[in-house]
Amino acid sequence: MKVAFVGSEVYPFAKTGGLGDVLGSLPKAIHKLDNDVKVFMPKYACVDHDRYDLSYCWSIGEIPVRVYGKVHNINVYTTSLPNSTVDIYFIDYPPFFNRHLLYTNDGDEDERFILFQKAVIESMQRMKWIPDLIHCNDWQSALIPLYLKDNYSWDRMFDKTATLLTIHNIGYQGRFPKETMFKAEVRPQLFYENGPVEVWGSFCFLKTGIMYADTISTVSETYAKEVTTSEYGEGLEGVLRHRINDFYGILNGVDYTVWNPETDKHIPFHFSRKDLSGKLKNKEYLLKASHLPNKKNVPLIGIVSRLVAQKGFDIFQDAVSELMKRDAFWIILGSGEDRFENLLRSLSYAFPEKVYTYLGFNSELSHLIEAGSDMFLMPSRYEPCGLNQIYSLRYGTVPVVRKTGGLADTVLDWHEYLHRGFETGTGFSFNSASPQALISTVDRAIETYHNKEVWNKIIANGMTKEYSWEVSAEKYMEVYKKAIKNRKG
């Protein structure tokens, strides 16, 4: 099967969140299943020519792409995804993509990604490479299903090309004024109240993709259920219910070549499920590096996150005065909203013997927090998939999470399963998005931490869990086949 992945970010070239991780890993897993795979993304300023050995695609050449009646001449560069033979193609148009940020609030944000999507299709035309399936990701590539069935339907090479749209976070929809339709050259007849491209008076890229893709997916089974409700659907719950027979939840995988305590290059001491001595040494190293005291039998709670309300930091803020009364250390890494950065900064000042905060991004520290912490807190209001709880399981760091989205699918509450008669729990979870629920669940975790026999059982349960991309890739292949069947149907 020929599969094209299209997305706005791919690790390690450019990344702001989980989408980049997915597109840096899933194409390689699909390729290993004997598929011909190509990846397409914009060429941002952060994509280094020399570091990644990019070469100009002479076979494609300069392509004129029209947006809002104006022709832009784009170029294409290529290289391979690291540690693979999967080709990745970069759509190069410096006036749009050579900016400080991947996503901007600039007035031409709509035009940037209209051009990107058209350029991807026209690159395939120049290459004469006909994909069986185009795997679109989020709003930045969600017009492609409509384009194939309308604007580019004159080119019969795409007659049998099916599409899958994956929603990584339904909160980001690419909503623009109605006038954007003219920039995108989408037929105005499609815009009417509750029509296939309209949401609350706006032209919505994501809704367009949901309506015209042959299949739709999101990044966990529970999130797939949640987004069909008014609480989580962000105005698109109705259209998702309309497409429910073509909508699937597939949990993201993890790259265990990067996140593996036995081989992790970012941590000073390696360890395994059979020998956890290195984990204790990592904890001691982390506490020392963070200028926190090393007290015996005091748990270390780690957080690595964007500091935003979606991640539950408003809940954490309301609970923090009680949490600071508990006998525990905290190490927090992240950046985000000023109010939460200020909160964490003030905690470090008020409780220097208990709290260490690093505001910003630090890849080495994120690995060390996973390896050295006893618990990992994720109180998210919603979490499409989440990866840190999966990393935590492999590193013997017990997750404490709110039961939502991918967190619900990957973390089994110890006491909940114990009441059912099973000692299979892998962490601690709570339902209510309230400070009281967060506090009581942290208390349960701390109390259980002091029962070493039980705690070690929970660690062992988590470290045996398998969430590799190979498992997810097999599920995606089944959805690809359904999309192709729908396209033919």
Secondary structure, DSSP 8 states (H G I E B T S, - for coil): -EEEEE-S-BTTTB-SSHHHHHHHHHHHHHHTTT-EEEEEEE--TTS-HHHHT-EE-TTT--EEEEETTEEEEEEEEEEE-TTS--EEEEEE-HHHH-SSSSS---TTHHHHHHHHHHHHHHHHHHHT---SEEEEESGGGTTHHHHHHTTTTTSGGGTT-EEEEEES-TT---EE-TTHHHHHT--GGG-STT-TTEETTEEEHHHHHHHHSSEEEES-HHHHHHTTSTTTSTT-HHHHHHTGGGEEE----B-TTTS-TTT-TTSSS---SS--HHHHHHHHHHHHHTT----TT--EEEEEEEESGGGTHHHHHHHHHHHTTSS-EEEEEEEE-HHHHHHHHHHHHH-TTTEEEEES--HHHHHHHHHH-SEEEE--S--SS-SHHHHHHHTT-EEEEES-HHHHHH--BHHHHHHTT-----BEEE-S-SHHHHHHHHHHHHHHHT-HHHHHHHHHHHHT---BHHHHHHHHHHHHHHHHHHHH-
